């Protein structure tokens, strides 16, 4: 199954086993969901369901992964089972929490998981039916898992693999953040020494849709041709990094490692070198 689904494809899907997740983020986002969402969509919260935010972002970053058992309970509450076909959308062209939810569901072991290309805006243009208020649905049994299945890296792993040239570390934040010109979210501007910059925004076209798989494949082959083949992807807090992981999977590449702590962890950790290009 392709990790990306178009609005026209979603519109024609049979509702059997289909679960749609609304992964939008922002101020009063649950109220935004209640006011208008794709019909039958269930709300999933980045901060509460897709992360377990700690007291100190220097250890884990701003959006650490939740414990696997806690995430299993979230899926049960949302009525998701192992044979569910899950489609996730946000309002950032799939570039924000929709991609993070996709990564987590796949890493949990679910196979039929897709992100809506173009997000909620695409659904509106396609004339997909919308609704308001809370949705009612039944819970499912808790699925037991031992741990995340997709590869993740800790800060120490990233540092070691850069020093020893084992891996290519890809920073997917906007270029101005990578260069250290300014930093709108974290405390310090700059980037991990040795990391290269391929902004996640380059995965999509002018209409907010993913580039075609063959285009993405050629693009990344060219960008990474002189780099170590093993990839570690990071962003600010391990969310939009998942957009590039999604794009690479869509293009037919092996799913790379995710550095969940990302810049929010590295930049806060005492003694870590910070690089700038200004």
Buried (B, 14 or more C-beta within 10 A) or exposed (E): EEBBBBBEBBEEBEEEEBBBBBBBBEEEBEEBBBEEBBEBBBBBBBEEBBBBBEEEBBEBBBBBBBEBEEBBBBBBBBBBEEEBBBBBBBBBBBBBBBBBBBBBBBBBEBEBBBBBBBBBBBBBEBEBEBEEEEBEEEEBEEBEBEEBEBBBBEBEBBBEBBEEEEBBBBBBBBBBBBBBBEBEEBEEBBBBBBBBBBBBBBBBEEEBBBBEBEEBBEBBEEBBEEBBEBBBBBBBBBBBBBBBBBBBBBBEBEBBBBBBBBBBBBBBBEEBEBEEEE
